[in-house]
Amino acid sequence: MLPLFPITLAAAALFAPAVAGAAEPQARALQPLMAAEVAAGAPGVTAYVDDGHRVWQGAAGVADVRTGRRLRPTDRFRAGSNTKSMVSTVVLQLVGEHRLALTDTVARRLGPVLPYANRVTVRNLLNHTSGIPDNATPPAVELFKGDPFRRWRPEELVALVADLPQEFPAGSAWNYSNTNYTLLGMMVERSTGHTLAQEVERRILRPLGLRDSSMPLHEPTPSGSFARGYSLDYDDEYNQIPETLRDVTAHDSSGYFAAGNLVTTEADLARFFRALLSGRLLSPALLAEMKTTVPTSYGPGIRYGLGLFFFDDTPCGTLIGHGGGMPGYENQFASTPDGRHQVGIMRNYEEAPDAVTEAQGTLWSKAMELACAA
């Protein structure tokens, strides 16, 4: 078991944010909101705002509870499901190269890995209309209550749900499932002969100069200036234990694979989404496919494309992006459709108490407002 830290250590962390230009309106508006989230229990919080004219980045709290090292806006973190937007981009590039097709079935590309593999297409996987159950819980349980350094093979992750019934016929409904992207990652590797990380590096990270981003499957603690991640702990019945702060940084991340293995920074996410939405990574036809949405189970105003969420009725109108929540980290990033206005926030605490989540919601709302004010 990893050590436990009393949550009061986070509250005693440095409250003064590290900001660029403390007199800027973004700093004046967001500084107290970031401080409030740290006061609520988050070890650290970062924010990124591009209002179309200038970029502001700030951070509050600590990157490491034990040493007290302050969190920096440029620190790397585990980005969770923002990985899906990059994986979807790689898949669509392979579609453009005629090495995959949106109409390909799982069975055609991977064989009978599921009983209904011949009825689920690449498009169903990309937009979460496959009906395949989610495989996220067993790796998380292994992290908290088993061996956090267990190495998962993609085939094992699919096998976790292979005996479960399909939740609905493919294309008839929507349900978010990490298994979809496990299968897509396997298709990328099968069709290219390279690892998924190699393809993401070759097609996205290197061309865009994203030097602080990587997909390290078996690197327990990512290198460089990295924010450590924390979570409430769980008892033997898998109930959250209040007022605990467990360091869950060091683990093998192969259990997330194509669904959530990205390590990055706010600035690298901004550059990626700006390049994607401006047409640098996909042809106009494929970008249009990526922006073709279906309704989600999250209610009106939230749609899903191919690896992208669409948030309607924001201060910016429609915002496009993704988010990621995984043990130790929670983040959100979104852009206007032209990529000119962008907003992102991250905290190094997930699963977290309700007070932290509520404070982050307030911070996100204000950051969106500032991104679209100009």
N, C-alpha and C positions, 0 to 999 in steps of 0.2 A: 504494500500500500504506500502511496506517496504521502508525504507529510501534510498535516492539516495546519492551517493558519487561522487564528481568530479573525473574523471579519473586521474587527476594530482596527487591525493593522492597515487595511485599505483606507478606512476613514481617516486614519492619521497620516496618510500619504501627502505628498506635496500638492497643494491645491492650486498654486499659481501655474496657469498653462504656459507652455512654451509656444509662443505665437510669433508670426511674421508681421511686424508693424502693429504694435499694441494699440495704436490710436485709430486703426481702421474700424469702420462700422461693424465688420464681421467679428472682430475681436471684442468690441464693446458689447455686442449682442450675445455672442456665443460663450464668452469667458464665464459668466455666471452660470450658464446652463451646463457647461462641462464640469465646473466646480460642484454643482448640485448633484450631478451623476456620481462623481467621486464620493461626495458626502453620503450619498445613498448606499455606497458599498462597492462601486466599481473600482478596481485597482487603477485603471487608466482608461482614457478616452481620447480619440483623435477626431478631427473634423477637417473636411476639405471642401472649399467653396470656390467655384469659378463662375463669376457673374457675367461672363462674356467679354470683360475688359481686363480683369486681373484675377490672379489665383491667390487665395489665402489658405494657409494651413495652420492648425493649432493642435495642441495636445495638453492634457491635464493628467495629474496623477503619476503613477509609476509603471515602468515596464517590468520591474522585478520587485516583488514585495520583500524578499529576504534581504536584498542589498540596498533597496531604496532608490535604485537608479531611475531617474525621471524618464517617463515616456516621451519620445520625440515624434513629431509628425512624420518623419521619414522612416520610422521603424518598420521592419517587416513583420508580417503576421500571417496566420493561416486563414485563408479567405473562404474556405468552405465552398458553398455552392456557386460562388462567382466562377468557379472552375467550369461550370456547365456552359457558360457563354463562350469560353475559349474552345471547349471540346466541340460544341455545336459548329463553331466557325471552321474548325478543322474538317469536320464531317462534310460540311457544305462545300469546302474547297475540293474534297475528294469527289463529291457529286459533280462539280464543275469539270473535273478531270475524267469523268465517266468510270471511276473506280468504285463508286457506290451510287445508288439511286435512292431517292426518297420512297420509291415503291418497293424496294427490296424488302423481303421478309427476314425475320430473325433466322428462320430455318435455312433460307438460301445462303446466308452469310456465315452462320455459326453452327448449323445443324440442329438436331432436336434437343436443344438445351432446356427447353420448356415444353410441356405437352401441347401447347397451343402456339408454338413458335412459327408455324406456317400462316398464322392469322394476324401477326403483329408486324407492322412495317417500320422502316427507319423514321418516317414522319411521326408515327405514333410514339416512338421512343423520344424523339426530340421535343415533342409538345406535351408529353405526359398524358396521352390519351390511349395508352397501351392496355390499361387494366392490370398490369403486372404489380404484385404487391411490393412494398418497400422493404429493402434489406438493411436499413440503417441501424436498427436496434441491436442485433447481435454484436457487431464490432464495438458499439458503445458500451455494452455490458462487459465485453472482454476488457476494454480499457479500464473501466472502473472496478470490476470485481474479479478479473482474471489476469491474463498476461498482457500488459499494455504494449509489449514488444512483439506480439504475435505477428507473423507475416502471412497475410492473406493473398491467395491467388484469386484473380478475377472469377475463375470457374467456381471457386468455393463460395464467393459472394452471390453468384447466381443460384447455386445449389441451395442456399439458405431459404429460398422461396419457391423452389421448383416443385415441391409437393403441395403447395397451397393453390387453391382455385383462383382462376383469373377473376378479378373483382368486377369486371363488366366487359362486354364485347369491345374489342379494339375500335376506337373512333366514336363510341357512343357516349362517352362521359370523360371527365378529367379528374385525375388524382395524382398528386406529386409523388414520384417514386424514384429514389436514387438508383434502383436496379436498372431503370431505363438507360442511365448514363454508364453504368457498368458494362452493359451490353454494347453500347456505342463505342466505348473505349476498346473493347475486345475487337470490334469490327475495324477500327482504325489500325490496330496492330496486325490483324489478319490481312488486311488489304494492302498494307504498306511494307510489311516485314520489319518494321521498326517499333520500338516502344512508343507508347502514347507520349511520354515525356519528350522523347526525341522529336516527334512530329510537332508538338506544341512549340518546342524550342526553335525548330527549323522554320516553321510557317508563321509564327507570331512573335515570340519573344525576341529572337535575333533581328528580324527585319525592323521591328519597332524600337529596338534599343532598350528593351525592358530588362535592364541589367540586375534589378533587384527582385526579379521574379523567377520562380523555378517550380518544378513538380517533383520534389524529393520523396520517393516512396519509402525508402528505408533509412532516412536521416532523422534520428530521434529528436534532435534539437537543431533546427535550421541554423545555418551559419550567418554571420554578419550581425548587424544591429537588429536584434529580434526581440519582440515583446513576448514575455512569458504569458501563458494562458492559465486561467483559474476557473474553478467551478464549485458550486455547492457539492458536497459529497452525498453519497447514498448509503442507506443502511442495508442490511441483508435482505430486506423485503423490497428493495429498490424504491424506497421513499426518500425524498430529499431531506437532508439533515440541516435545519436552519442554523444560521450563524456559523457556518463553516466556510473555509476558503481553501480548497485543495488545488495544489499545483498539478496540472495535467499536461504540462508542456511536453515532457519527454515521452514519446510513444512512437510506435511504427504506424505511419499513416496509410498503409496499403489497404486498410479497410474502407477508405474513402475512394481510392483509385480515381476514376474519371468523374465521379460525382462531387469530389470536394478536396482534391489533393494540392491545390495551388497555394504557394506561399508568395506573397507580393507586398506591395506598398500602395497607399492611396494614390500617389502620383502615377505609378505604373498602371493601376486600374483606369485612371483617367485617360491616359494615353491610349490604352487599348480600346476603350469604348468610343473615344473620339475617332480613332482610325476606323473602327468597324462601322460606325454610323455615317461617316463621311465617304464610305465606299472604297477605302484603301485595301480592304482584305477580301471582299467578295464582289462579284459582278453585280450590276444593277438587278438582274433577274433573280440571282440567288439571295441578295439582300432583301428583295421583295418577298421571297419565300420565307425568309427568316422573320419578317415583320407580319406575316399572315397569322392572325391570332385566333384563339378559341377562348370561350369563357372559362373561368376557373371556379373552384368551389369556395373561393374567398369572398365572393359576392360581387355586386355590380361595381364597375370601375377598375377591376383588376383582371387583365387578360394575359394570356401567355402565347408567345410565338414559338420559334424554334430555338430554345435556350435563352429566351429573354422574357422578362416580365414587362408589361405595359400598365402604368399607373395613370388613370385618367383623373380629371378633376383635382389636380394639384395646383399650387400657385403658378406653376410653369405651363399649365395645360396638361398635356400628356408627357410623362417621363418614361424613359426606357432604361432598363438595367436589370440588376439582380441583387441578391443578398446571400449571405451565408451565415448559418449558425451551426457550430460544432463545439464539442467540449473544449472550453477555454477561450472561445472567440465568437463574437457576433458582429457582423458588418453589413452595411447597405451601401449601394452605389447606383446612381442613376444620372441620366443625361437627357437633355431635350433631344428631339429627333434629329436635329442637325449637329449634335455633339458640342455646341458652343457653350451651353450652360450645364454645369455639372455639380453634383453634390455627393459627398460620401462621409460616413461616420463609422467608427470601429470602437469596440470596447474589448478588453482582454478578460472577459468574465462571462461565461455561459456554460452551464445553466446558472441563472442569476435570480436573486429575489425580485419580487414584483416591483419594489420601489426603484430598482435599477432600471428595469425594463420601461417603466413609466417615465423616468427621467430621460431615457434615451429617446422615447417617442417625442417628448417635448423638444429635445435638441434637434431631432431630425426635421420636425415641422418648421422650426425657425431657420435651420440651414437651407431647407428648400426655398423658403421665402426670400432669403438673402441671395441665393443663386439666381433668382428670377427677378430681382428688384430692378436691375439695370435695363 
